[in-house]
Amino acid sequence: MSHKESNSSKSGKEGSSPKKRSLPQTTSSFPLARVKRIMKEDKDVIQISNESVFLVSLATEYFLEYFAKKSFGQSQGEKRRTVTYKDVARVVKDVDQLEFLLDVVPETIPFKKALQKQKEIKGIN
């Protein structure tokens, strides 16, 4: 029995004092100071707790892991091991949860079609 265990069992008051819940001891791959700086770019944000910075950082890591795995799966489906822009754009198009990225990661189109589309937008035929 360790020293801590023997002390807590002797006192008989194990868990009697209210304890604050804390986050699991996990580290983030992103520099938290930079994440905080990015979060502060929002003019509506006045204060940011360290816990929220950490959670945003972890959420970002999980999102990028999910996105990368989906993109890699797309490339493997085409019998390749290299993820290309085309794979990323296809995942954005096909996965409903990533629909919000459609404007940021559009599907590639041939140059000729892009020129035609640009002319249509400008009203030049």
Distance bins in CASP14 RR format, pairs under 12 A and 6 or more apart:
PFRMAT RR
TARGET T0000
AUTHOR 0000-0000-0000
RMODE 2
METHOD distances of the structure
MODEL  1
1 7 0 0 0 0 1 0 0 0 0 0 0
1 8 0 0 0 0 0 1 0 0 0 0 0
1 9 1 0 0 1 0 0 0 0 0 0 0
1 10 0 0 0 0 0 1 0 0 0 0 0
2 8 0 0 0 0 1 0 0 0 0 0 0
2 9 0 0 0 0 0 1 0 0 0 0 0
3 9 0 0 0 0 0 1 0 0 0 0 0
3 10 0 0 0 0 0 1 0 0 0 0 0
4 10 0 0 0 0 0 1 0 0 0 0 0
4 11 0 0 0 0 0 1 0 0 0 0 0
4 14 0 0 0 0 0 1 0 0 0 0 0
5 11 0 0 0 0 0 1 0 0 0 0 0
5 12 0 0 0 0 0 1 0 0 0 0 0
5 14 0 0 0 0 1 0 0 0 0 0 0
6 12 0 0 0 0 0 1 0 0 0 0 0
6 14 0 0 0 0 0 1 0 0 0 0 0
7 13 0 0 0 0 0 1 0 0 0 0 0
7 14 0 0 0 0 1 0 0 0 0 0 0
8 14 1 0 1 0 0 0 0 0 0 0 0
8 15 0 0 0 0 1 0 0 0 0 0 0
8 16 0 0 0 0 0 1 0 0 0 0 0
8 17 0 0 0 0 0 1 0 0 0 0 0
9 15 0 0 0 0 0 1 0 0 0 0 0
11 17 0 0 0 0 0 1 0 0 0 0 0
20 51 0 0 0 0 0 1 0 0 0 0 0
21 51 0 0 0 0 0 1 0 0 0 0 0
22 50 0 0 0 0 0 1 0 0 0 0 0
22 51 0 0 0 0 1 0 0 0 0 0 0
22 54 0 0 0 0 0 1 0 0 0 0 0
23 49 0 0 0 0 0 1 0 0 0 0 0
23 50 0 0 0 0 1 0 0 0 0 0 0
23 51 1 0 0 1 0 0 0 0 0 0 0
23 52 0 0 0 0 0 1 0 0 0 0 0
23 53 0 0 0 0 0 1 0 0 0 0 0
23 54 1 0 0 1 0 0 0 0 0 0 0
23 55 1 0 0 1 0 0 0 0 0 0 0
23 57 0 0 0 0 0 1 0 0 0 0 0
23 58 0 0 0 0 1 0 0 0 0 0 0
24 51 0 0 0 0 0 1 0 0 0 0 0
24 54 0 0 0 0 0 1 0 0 0 0 0
24 55 0 0 0 0 0 1 0 0 0 0 0
24 58 0 0 0 0 1 0 0 0 0 0 0
25 54 0 0 0 0 0 1 0 0 0 0 0
26 54 0 0 0 0 1 0 0 0 0 0 0
26 55 0 0 0 0 0 1 0 0 0 0 0
26 57 0 0 0 0 0 1 0 0 0 0 0
26 58 1 0 0 1 0 0 0 0 0 0 0
26 61 0 0 0 0 1 0 0 0 0 0 0
26 62 0 0 0 0 0 1 0 0 0 0 0
27 54 0 0 0 0 1 0 0 0 0 0 0
27 57 0 0 0 0 1 0 0 0 0 0 0
27 58 0 0 0 0 1 0 0 0 0 0 0
27 61 0 0 0 0 0 1 0 0 0 0 0
28 34 0 0 0 0 0 1 0 0 0 0 0
28 35 1 0 0 1 0 0 0 0 0 0 0
28 36 0 0 0 0 0 1 0 0 0 0 0
28 50 0 0 0 0 0 1 0 0 0 0 0
28 51 0 0 0 0 0 1 0 0 0 0 0
28 53 0 0 0 0 1 0 0 0 0 0 0
28 54 1 0 0 1 0 0 0 0 0 0 0
28 55 0 0 0 0 1 0 0 0 0 0 0
28 56 0 0 0 0 1 0 0 0 0 0 0
28 57 1 0 1 0 0 0 0 0 0 0 0
28 58 1 0 1 0 0 0 0 0 0 0 0
28 59 0 0 0 0 0 1 0 0 0 0 0
28 60 0 0 0 0 1 0 0 0 0 0 0
28 61 1 0 0 1 0 0 0 0 0 0 0
28 62 0 0 0 0 0 1 0 0 0 0 0
28 64 0 0 0 0 0 1 0 0 0 0 0
29 35 0 0 0 0 0 1 0 0 0 0 0
29 54 0 0 0 0 0 1 0 0 0 0 0
29 57 1 0 0 1 0 0 0 0 0 0 0
29 58 0 0 0 0 1 0 0 0 0 0 0
29 60 0 0 0 0 1 0 0 0 0 0 0
29 61 1 0 1 0 0 0 0 0 0 0 0
29 62 0 0 0 0 0 1 0 0 0 0 0
29 64 0 0 0 0 1 0 0 0 0 0 0
29 65 0 0 0 0 1 0 0 0 0 0 0
30 36 0 0 0 0 0 1 0 0 0 0 0
30 37 0 0 0 0 0 1 0 0 0 0 0
30 38 0 0 0 0 1 0 0 0 0 0 0
30 39 0 0 0 0 0 1 0 0 0 0 0
30 53 0 0 0 0 1 0 0 0 0 0 0
30 54 0 0 0 0 1 0 0 0 0 0 0
30 55 0 0 0 0 0 1 0 0 0 0 0
30 56 0 0 0 0 1 0 0 0 0 0 0
30 57 1 0 1 0 0 0 0 0 0 0 0
30 58 0 0 0 0 1 0 0 0 0 0 0
30 59 0 0 0 0 0 1 0 0 0 0 0
30 60 1 0 0 1 0 0 0 0 0 0 0
30 61 1 0 0 1 0 0 0 0 0 0 0
30 62 0 0 0 0 0 1 0 0 0 0 0
30 63 0 0 0 0 0 1 0 0 0 0 0
30 64 0 0 0 0 1 0 0 0 0 0 0
31 37 0 0 0 0 1 0 0 0 0 0 0
31 38 0 0 0 0 0 1 0 0 0 0 0
31 53 0 0 0 0 0 1 0 0 0 0 0
31 54 0 0 0 0 0 1 0 0 0 0 0
31 57 0 0 0 0 1 0 0 0 0 0 0
31 60 0 0 0 0 0 1 0 0 0 0 0
32 38 0 0 0 0 0 1 0 0 0 0 0
32 39 0 0 0 0 0 1 0 0 0 0 0
32 48 0 0 0 0 0 1 0 0 0 0 0
32 49 0 0 0 0 0 1 0 0 0 0 0
32 50 1 0 0 1 0 0 0 0 0 0 0
32 51 0 0 0 0 0 1 0 0 0 0 0
32 52 0 0 0 0 0 1 0 0 0 0 0
32 53 1 0 1 0 0 0 0 0 0 0 0
32 54 1 0 0 1 0 0 0 0 0 0 0
32 55 0 0 0 0 0 1 0 0 0 0 0
32 56 0 0 0 0 1 0 0 0 0 0 0
32 57 1 0 0 1 0 0 0 0 0 0 0
32 58 0 0 0 0 0 1 0 0 0 0 0
32 60 0 0 0 0 0 1 0 0 0 0 0
32 61 0 0 0 0 0 1 0 0 0 0 0
33 39 0 0 0 0 0 1 0 0 0 0 0
33 40 0 0 0 0 0 1 0 0 0 0 0
33 48 0 0 0 0 0 1 0 0 0 0 0
33 50 0 0 0 0 0 1 0 0 0 0 0
33 53 0 0 0 0 1 0 0 0 0 0 0
33 54 0 0 0 0 0 1 0 0 0 0 0
33 57 0 0 0 0 0 1 0 0 0 0 0
34 40 0 0 0 0 0 1 0 0 0 0 0
34 41 0 0 0 0 0 1 0 0 0 0 0
34 53 0 0 0 0 1 0 0 0 0 0 0
34 56 0 0 0 0 0 1 0 0 0 0 0
34 57 0 0 0 0 1 0 0 0 0 0 0
34 60 0 0 0 0 0 1 0 0 0 0 0
35 41 0 0 0 0 0 1 0 0 0 0 0
35 48 0 0 0 0 1 0 0 0 0 0 0
35 50 0 0 0 0 0 1 0 0 0 0 0
35 52 0 0 0 0 1 0 0 0 0 0 0
35 53 1 0 1 0 0 0 0 0 0 0 0
35 54 0 0 0 0 1 0 0 0 0 0 0
35 55 0 0 0 0 1 0 0 0 0 0 0
35 56 1 0 1 0 0 0 0 0 0 0 0
35 57 1 0 1 0 0 0 0 0 0 0 0
35 58 0 0 0 0 1 0 0 0 0 0 0
35 59 0 0 0 0 0 1 0 0 0 0 0
35 60 1 0 0 1 0 0 0 0 0 0 0
35 61 0 0 0 0 0 1 0 0 0 0 0
36 42 0 0 0 0 0 1 0 0 0 0 0
36 45 0 0 0 0 1 0 0 0 0 0 0
36 47 0 0 0 0 0 1 0 0 0 0 0
36 48 1 0 1 0 0 0 0 0 0 0 0
36 49 0 0 0 0 1 0 0 0 0 0 0
36 50 0 0 0 0 1 0 0 0 0 0 0
36 51 0 0 0 0 0 1 0 0 0 0 0
36 52 0 0 0 0 1 0 0 0 0 0 0
36 53 1 0 1 0 0 0 0 0 0 0 0
36 54 0 0 0 0 1 0 0 0 0 0 0
36 55 0 0 0 0 0 1 0 0 0 0 0
36 56 0 0 0 0 1 0 0 0 0 0 0
36 57 0 0 0 0 1 0 0 0 0 0 0
37 45 0 0 0 0 0 1 0 0 0 0 0
37 48 0 0 0 0 1 0 0 0 0 0 0
37 53 0 0 0 0 1 0 0 0 0 0 0
37 56 0 0 0 0 0 1 0 0 0 0 0
38 45 0 0 0 0 0 1 0 0 0 0 0
38 48 0 0 0 0 0 1 0 0 0 0 0
38 53 0 0 0 0 1 0 0 0 0 0 0
38 56 0 0 0 0 1 0 0 0 0 0 0
38 57 0 0 0 0 1 0 0 0 0 0 0
38 60 0 0 0 0 1 0 0 0 0 0 0
39 45 1 0 0 1 0 0 0 0 0 0 0
39 46 0 0 0 0 0 1 0 0 0 0 0
39 47 0 0 0 0 0 1 0 0 0 0 0
39 48 1 0 1 0 0 0 0 0 0 0 0
39 49 0 0 0 0 0 1 0 0 0 0 0
39 50 0 0 0 0 0 1 0 0 0 0 0
39 52 1 0 0 1 0 0 0 0 0 0 0
39 53 1 0 0 1 0 0 0 0 0 0 0
39 54 0 0 0 0 0 1 0 0 0 0 0
39 55 0 0 0 0 0 1 0 0 0 0 0
39 56 1 0 0 1 0 0 0 0 0 0 0
39 57 0 0 0 0 1 0 0 0 0 0 0
39 59 0 0 0 0 0 1 0 0 0 0 0
39 60 0 0 0 0 0 1 0 0 0 0 0
40 46 0 0 0 0 1 0 0 0 0 0 0
40 47 0 0 0 0 1 0 0 0 0 0 0
40 48 1 0 0 1 0 0 0 0 0 0 0
40 52 0 0 0 0 0 1 0 0 0 0 0
40 53 0 0 0 0 1 0 0 0 0 0 0
40 56 0 0 0 0 0 1 0 0 0 0 0
41 48 0 0 0 0 0 1 0 0 0 0 0
42 48 0 0 0 0 1 0 0 0 0 0 0
42 56 0 0 0 0 0 1 0 0 0 0 0
45 52 0 0 0 0 1 0 0 0 0 0 0
45 53 0 0 0 0 0 1 0 0 0 0 0
45 56 0 0 0 0 0 1 0 0 0 0 0
47 53 0 0 0 0 0 1 0 0 0 0 0
48 54 0 0 0 0 0 1 0 0 0 0 0
48 55 0 0 0 0 0 1 0 0 0 0 0
48 56 0 0 0 0 1 0 0 0 0 0 0
48 57 0 0 0 0 0 1 0 0 0 0 0
49 55 0 0 0 0 1 0 0 0 0 0 0
49 56 0 0 0 0 0 1 0 0 0 0 0
50 56 0 0 0 0 0 1 0 0 0 0 0
50 57 0 0 0 0 0 1 0 0 0 0 0
51 57 0 0 0 0 0 1 0 0 0 0 0
51 58 0 0 0 0 0 1 0 0 0 0 0
52 58 0 0 0 0 0 1 0 0 0 0 0
52 59 0 0 0 0 0 1 0 0 0 0 0
53 59 0 0 0 0 0 1 0 0 0 0 0
53 60 0 0 0 0 0 1 0 0 0 0 0
54 60 0 0 0 0 0 1 0 0 0 0 0
54 61 0 0 0 0 0 1 0 0 0 0 0
55 61 0 0 0 0 0 1 0 0 0 0 0
55 62 0 0 0 0 0 1 0 0 0 0 0
56 62 0 0 0 0 0 1 0 0 0 0 0
56 63 0 0 0 0 0 1 0 0 0 0 0
57 63 0 0 0 0 0 1 0 0 0 0 0
57 64 0 0 0 0 0 1 0 0 0 0 0
58 64 0 0 0 0 0 1 0 0 0 0 0
58 65 0 0 0 0 0 1 0 0 0 0 0
59 65 0 0 0 0 0 1 0 0 0 0 0
59 66 0 0 0 0 0 1 0 0 0 0 0
60 66 0 0 0 0 0 1 0 0 0 0 0
60 67 0 0 0 0 0 1 0 0 0 0 0
61 67 0 0 0 0 0 1 0 0 0 0 0
61 68 0 0 0 0 0 1 0 0 0 0 0
62 68 0 0 0 0 0 1 0 0 0 0 0
62 69 0 0 0 0 0 1 0 0 0 0 0
63 69 0 0 0 0 0 1 0 0 0 0 0
63 70 0 0 0 0 0 1 0 0 0 0 0
63 95 0 0 0 0 0 1 0 0 0 0 0
63 97 0 0 0 0 1 0 0 0 0 0 0
63 98 0 0 0 0 1 0 0 0 0 0 0
63 100 0 0 0 0 0 1 0 0 0 0 0
63 101 0 0 0 0 0 1 0 0 0 0 0
64 70 0 0 0 0 0 1 0 0 0 0 0
64 71 0 0 0 0 0 1 0 0 0 0 0
64 88 0 0 0 0 0 1 0 0 0 0 0
64 98 0 0 0 0 0 1 0 0 0 0 0
65 71 0 0 0 0 0 1 0 0 0 0 0
65 72 0 0 0 0 0 1 0 0 0 0 0
66 72 0 0 0 0 0 1 0 0 0 0 0
66 73 0 0 0 0 0 1 0 0 0 0 0
66 91 0 0 0 0 1 0 0 0 0 0 0
66 95 0 0 0 0 1 0 0 0 0 0 0
66 97 0 0 0 0 1 0 0 0 0 0 0
66 98 0 0 0 0 1 0 0 0 0 0 0
67 73 0 0 0 0 0 1 0 0 0 0 0
67 74 0 0 0 0 0 1 0 0 0 0 0
67 83 0 0 0 0 0 1 0 0 0 0 0
67 87 0 0 0 0 0 1 0 0 0 0 0
67 88 1 0 0 1 0 0 0 0 0 0 0
67 89 0 0 0 0 0 1 0 0 0 0 0
67 91 1 0 0 1 0 0 0 0 0 0 0
67 92 0 0 0 0 1 0 0 0 0 0 0
67 95 0 0 0 0 1 0 0 0 0 0 0
67 97 0 0 0 0 1 0 0 0 0 0 0
67 98 1 0 0 1 0 0 0 0 0 0 0
67 100 0 0 0 0 0 1 0 0 0 0 0
67 101 0 0 0 0 1 0 0 0 0 0 0
67 104 0 0 0 0 0 1 0 0 0 0 0
67 105 0 0 0 0 1 0 0 0 0 0 0
68 74 0 0 0 0 0 1 0 0 0 0 0
68 75 0 0 0 0 0 1 0 0 0 0 0
68 83 1 0 0 1 0 0 0 0 0 0 0
68 87 0 0 0 0 0 1 0 0 0 0 0
68 88 0 0 0 0 1 0 0 0 0 0 0
68 91 0 0 0 0 1 0 0 0 0 0 0
69 75 0 0 0 0 0 1 0 0 0 0 0
69 76 0 0 0 0 0 1 0 0 0 0 0
69 83 0 0 0 0 0 1 0 0 0 0 0
69 87 0 0 0 0 0 1 0 0 0 0 0
69 88 0 0 0 0 0 1 0 0 0 0 0
69 91 0 0 0 0 1 0 0 0 0 0 0
69 95 0 0 0 0 0 1 0 0 0 0 0
70 76 0 0 0 0 0 1 0 0 0 0 0
70 77 0 0 0 0 0 1 0 0 0 0 0
70 83 0 0 0 0 1 0 0 0 0 0 0
70 87 0 0 0 0 1 0 0 0 0 0 0
70 88 0 0 0 0 1 0 0 0 0 0 0
70 89 0 0 0 0 0 1 0 0 0 0 0
70 90 0 0 0 0 1 0 0 0 0 0 0
70 91 1 0 1 0 0 0 0 0 0 0 0
70 92 0 0 0 0 1 0 0 0 0 0 0
70 93 0 0 0 0 0 1 0 0 0 0 0
70 94 0 0 0 0 1 0 0 0 0 0 0
70 95 1 0 0 1 0 0 0 0 0 0 0
70 96 0 0 0 0 0 1 0 0 0 0 0
70 97 0 0 0 0 1 0 0 0 0 0 0
70 98 1 0 0 1 0 0 0 0 0 0 0
70 101 0 0 0 0 0 1 0 0 0 0 0
71 77 0 0 0 0 0 1 0 0 0 0 0
71 78 0 0 0 0 0 1 0 0 0 0 0
71 80 0 0 0 0 0 1 0 0 0 0 0
71 82 0 0 0 0 0 1 0 0 0 0 0
71 83 1 0 1 0 0 0 0 0 0 0 0
71 84 0 0 0 0 1 0 0 0 0 0 0
71 85 0 0 0 0 1 0 0 0 0 0 0
71 86 0 0 0 0 1 0 0 0 0 0 0
71 87 1 0 1 0 0 0 0 0 0 0 0
71 88 1 0 1 0 0 0 0 0 0 0 0
71 89 0 0 0 0 1 0 0 0 0 0 0
71 90 0 0 0 0 1 0 0 0 0 0 0
71 91 1 0 1 0 0 0 0 0 0 0 0
71 92 0 0 0 0 1 0 0 0 0 0 0
71 93 0 0 0 0 0 1 0 0 0 0 0
71 94 0 0 0 0 0 1 0 0 0 0 0
71 95 0 0 0 0 1 0 0 0 0 0 0
71 98 0 0 0 0 1 0 0 0 0 0 0
71 101 0 0 0 0 0 1 0 0 0 0 0
71 105 0 0 0 0 0 1 0 0 0 0 0
72 78 0 0 0 0 0 1 0 0 0 0 0
72 80 0 0 0 0 1 0 0 0 0 0 0
72 81 0 0 0 0 1 0 0 0 0 0 0
72 82 0 0 0 0 1 0 0 0 0 0 0
72 83 1 0 1 0 0 0 0 0 0 0 0
72 84 0 0 0 0 0 1 0 0 0 0 0
72 87 1 0 0 1 0 0 0 0 0 0 0
72 88 0 0 0 0 1 0 0 0 0 0 0
72 91 0 0 0 0 1 0 0 0 0 0 0
73 79 0 0 0 0 0 1 0 0 0 0 0
73 80 0 0 0 0 1 0 0 0 0 0 0
73 81 0 0 0 0 0 1 0 0 0 0 0
73 82 0 0 0 0 0 1 0 0 0 0 0
73 83 0 0 0 0 1 0 0 0 0 0 0
73 87 1 0 0 1 0 0 0 0 0 0 0
73 88 0 0 0 0 0 1 0 0 0 0 0
73 90 0 0 0 0 0 1 0 0 0 0 0
73 91 0 0 0 0 1 0 0 0 0 0 0
73 94 0 0 0 0 0 1 0 0 0 0 0
73 95 0 0 0 0 0 1 0 0 0 0 0
74 80 0 0 0 0 1 0 0 0 0 0 0
74 81 0 0 0 0 0 1 0 0 0 0 0
74 82 0 0 0 0 0 1 0 0 0 0 0
74 83 1 0 0 1 0 0 0 0 0 0 0
74 84 0 0 0 0 1 0 0 0 0 0 0
74 85 0 0 0 0 0 1 0 0 0 0 0
74 86 0 0 0 0 1 0 0 0 0 0 0
74 87 1 0 1 0 0 0 0 0 0 0 0
74 88 1 0 0 1 0 0 0 0 0 0 0
74 89 0 0 0 0 1 0 0 0 0 0 0
74 90 1 0 1 0 0 0 0 0 0 0 0
74 91 1 0 1 0 0 0 0 0 0 0 0
74 92 0 0 0 0 0 1 0 0 0 0 0
74 93 0 0 0 0 0 1 0 0 0 0 0
74 94 0 0 0 0 1 0 0 0 0 0 0
74 95 0 0 0 0 1 0 0 0 0 0 0
74 98 0 0 0 0 0 1 0 0 0 0 0
75 81 1 0 0 1 0 0 0 0 0 0 0
75 82 1 0 0 1 0 0 0 0 0 0 0
75 83 1 0 1 0 0 0 0 0 0 0 0
75 84 1 0 0 1 0 0 0 0 0 0 0
75 85 0 0 0 0 0 1 0 0 0 0 0
75 86 0 0 0 0 1 0 0 0 0 0 0
75 87 1 0 1 0 0 0 0 0 0 0 0
75 88 0 0 0 0 1 0 0 0 0 0 0
75 89 0 0 0 0 0 1 0 0 0 0 0
75 90 0 0 0 0 1 0 0 0 0 0 0
75 91 0 0 0 0 1 0 0 0 0 0 0
76 82 0 0 0 0 0 1 0 0 0 0 0
76 83 0 0 0 0 1 0 0 0 0 0 0
76 87 0 0 0 0 1 0 0 0 0 0 0
77 83 0 0 0 0 0 1 0 0 0 0 0
77 87 0 0 0 0 1 0 0 0 0 0 0
77 90 0 0 0 0 0 1 0 0 0 0 0
77 91 0 0 0 0 0 1 0 0 0 0 0
78 84 0 0 0 0 1 0 0 0 0 0 0
78 86 0 0 0 0 1 0 0 0 0 0 0
78 87 1 0 0 1 0 0 0 0 0 0 0
78 90 0 0 0 0 1 0 0 0 0 0 0
80 86 0 0 0 0 1 0 0 0 0 0 0
80 87 0 0 0 0 1 0 0 0 0 0 0
81 87 0 0 0 0 0 1 0 0 0 0 0
82 88 0 0 0 0 0 1 0 0 0 0 0
83 89 0 0 0 0 0 1 0 0 0 0 0
83 90 0 0 0 0 0 1 0 0 0 0 0
83 91 0 0 0 0 1 0 0 0 0 0 0
84 90 0 0 0 0 1 0 0 0 0 0 0
84 91 0 0 0 0 0 1 0 0 0 0 0
84 108 0 0 0 0 1 0 0 0 0 0 0
85 91 0 0 0 0 0 1 0 0 0 0 0
85 92 0 0 0 0 0 1 0 0 0 0 0
85 105 0 0 0 0 1 0 0 0 0 0 0
85 106 0 0 0 0 0 1 0 0 0 0 0
85 107 0 0 0 0 1 0 0 0 0 0 0
85 108 1 0 0 1 0 0 0 0 0 0 0
86 92 0 0 0 0 0 1 0 0 0 0 0
86 93 0 0 0 0 0 1 0 0 0 0 0
86 105 0 0 0 0 0 1 0 0 0 0 0
86 106 0 0 0 0 0 1 0 0 0 0 0
86 107 0 0 0 0 1 0 0 0 0 0 0
86 108 1 0 1 0 0 0 0 0 0 0 0
86 109 0 0 0 0 0 1 0 0 0 0 0
87 93 0 0 0 0 0 1 0 0 0 0 0
87 94 0 0 0 0 0 1 0 0 0 0 0
87 95 0 0 0 0 0 1 0 0 0 0 0
87 105 0 0 0 0 0 1 0 0 0 0 0
87 107 0 0 0 0 0 1 0 0 0 0 0
87 108 0 0 0 0 0 1 0 0 0 0 0
88 94 0 0 0 0 0 1 0 0 0 0 0
88 95 0 0 0 0 0 1 0 0 0 0 0
88 98 0 0 0 0 1 0 0 0 0 0 0
88 101 0 0 0 0 1 0 0 0 0 0 0
88 102 0 0 0 0 0 1 0 0 0 0 0
88 104 0 0 0 0 0 1 0 0 0 0 0
88 105 1 0 1 0 0 0 0 0 0 0 0
88 106 0 0 0 0 0 1 0 0 0 0 0
88 107 0 0 0 0 1 0 0 0 0 0 0
88 108 0 0 0 0 0 1 0 0 0 0 0
89 95 0 0 0 0 0 1 0 0 0 0 0
89 98 0 0 0 0 0 1 0 0 0 0 0
89 101 0 0 0 0 1 0 0 0 0 0 0
89 102 0 0 0 0 1 0 0 0 0 0 0
89 103 0 0 0 0 0 1 0 0 0 0 0
89 104 0 0 0 0 1 0 0 0 0 0 0
89 105 1 0 1 0 0 0 0 0 0 0 0
89 106 1 0 0 1 0 0 0 0 0 0 0
89 107 1 0 1 0 0 0 0 0 0 0 0
89 108 1 0 0 1 0 0 0 0 0 0 0
89 109 0 0 0 0 0 1 0 0 0 0 0
90 98 0 0 0 0 0 1 0 0 0 0 0
90 101 0 0 0 0 0 1 0 0 0 0 0
90 102 0 0 0 0 0 1 0 0 0 0 0
90 105 0 0 0 0 1 0 0 0 0 0 0
90 106 0 0 0 0 0 1 0 0 0 0 0
90 107 1 0 0 1 0 0 0 0 0 0 0
90 108 0 0 0 0 1 0 0 0 0 0 0
91 97 0 0 0 0 0 1 0 0 0 0 0
91 98 1 0 0 1 0 0 0 0 0 0 0
91 99 0 0 0 0 0 1 0 0 0 0 0
91 101 0 0 0 0 1 0 0 0 0 0 0
91 102 0 0 0 0 0 1 0 0 0 0 0
91 105 0 0 0 0 1 0 0 0 0 0 0
91 107 0 0 0 0 0 1 0 0 0 0 0
92 98 1 0 1 0 0 0 0 0 0 0 0
92 99 1 0 0 1 0 0 0 0 0 0 0
92 100 0 0 0 0 1 0 0 0 0 0 0
92 101 1 0 1 0 0 0 0 0 0 0 0
92 102 1 0 0 1 0 0 0 0 0 0 0
92 103 0 0 0 0 1 0 0 0 0 0 0
92 104 0 0 0 0 1 0 0 0 0 0 0
92 105 1 0 1 0 0 0 0 0 0 0 0
92 106 0 0 0 0 1 0 0 0 0 0 0
92 107 1 0 0 1 0 0 0 0 0 0 0
92 108 0 0 0 0 0 1 0 0 0 0 0
93 99 0 0 0 0 1 0 0 0 0 0 0
93 101 0 0 0 0 1 0 0 0 0 0 0
93 102 1 0 0 1 0 0 0 0 0 0 0
93 103 0 0 0 0 0 1 0 0 0 0 0
93 105 0 0 0 0 1 0 0 0 0 0 0
93 106 0 0 0 0 1 0 0 0 0 0 0
93 107 1 0 1 0 0 0 0 0 0 0 0
93 108 0 0 0 0 0 1 0 0 0 0 0
94 101 0 0 0 0 0 1 0 0 0 0 0
94 102 0 0 0 0 0 1 0 0 0 0 0
94 105 0 0 0 0 0 1 0 0 0 0 0
94 107 0 0 0 0 0 1 0 0 0 0 0
95 101 0 0 0 0 1 0 0 0 0 0 0
95 102 0 0 0 0 0 1 0 0 0 0 0
95 105 0 0 0 0 0 1 0 0 0 0 0
96 102 0 0 0 0 0 1 0 0 0 0 0
98 104 0 0 0 0 0 1 0 0 0 0 0
98 105 0 0 0 0 1 0 0 0 0 0 0
99 105 0 0 0 0 0 1 0 0 0 0 0
101 107 0 0 0 0 0 1 0 0 0 0 0
106 114 0 0 0 0 0 1 0 0 0 0 0
106 117 0 0 0 0 0 1 0 0 0 0 0
107 113 0 0 0 0 0 1 0 0 0 0 0
107 114 0 0 0 0 0 1 0 0 0 0 0
108 114 0 0 0 0 1 0 0 0 0 0 0
109 115 0 0 0 0 0 1 0 0 0 0 0
109 116 0 0 0 0 1 0 0 0 0 0 0
109 117 1 0 0 1 0 0 0 0 0 0 0
109 118 0 0 0 0 0 1 0 0 0 0 0
110 116 0 0 0 0 1 0 0 0 0 0 0
110 117 0 0 0 0 0 1 0 0 0 0 0
111 117 0 0 0 0 0 1 0 0 0 0 0
111 118 0 0 0 0 0 1 0 0 0 0 0
112 118 0 0 0 0 0 1 0 0 0 0 0
112 119 0 0 0 0 0 1 0 0 0 0 0
113 119 0 0 0 0 0 1 0 0 0 0 0
113 120 0 0 0 0 0 1 0 0 0 0 0
114 120 0 0 0 0 0 1 0 0 0 0 0
114 121 0 0 0 0 0 1 0 0 0 0 0
115 121 0 0 0 0 0 1 0 0 0 0 0
115 122 0 0 0 0 0 1 0 0 0 0 0
115 124 0 0 0 0 0 1 0 0 0 0 0
116 122 0 0 0 0 0 1 0 0 0 0 0
116 123 0 0 0 0 0 1 0 0 0 0 0
116 124 0 0 0 0 0 1 0 0 0 0 0
116 125 0 0 0 0 1 0 0 0 0 0 0
117 123 0 0 0 0 0 1 0 0 0 0 0
117 124 0 0 0 0 0 1 0 0 0 0 0
118 124 0 0 0 0 1 0 0 0 0 0 0
118 125 0 0 0 0 0 1 0 0 0 0 0
119 125 1 0 0 1 0 0 0 0 0 0 0
END
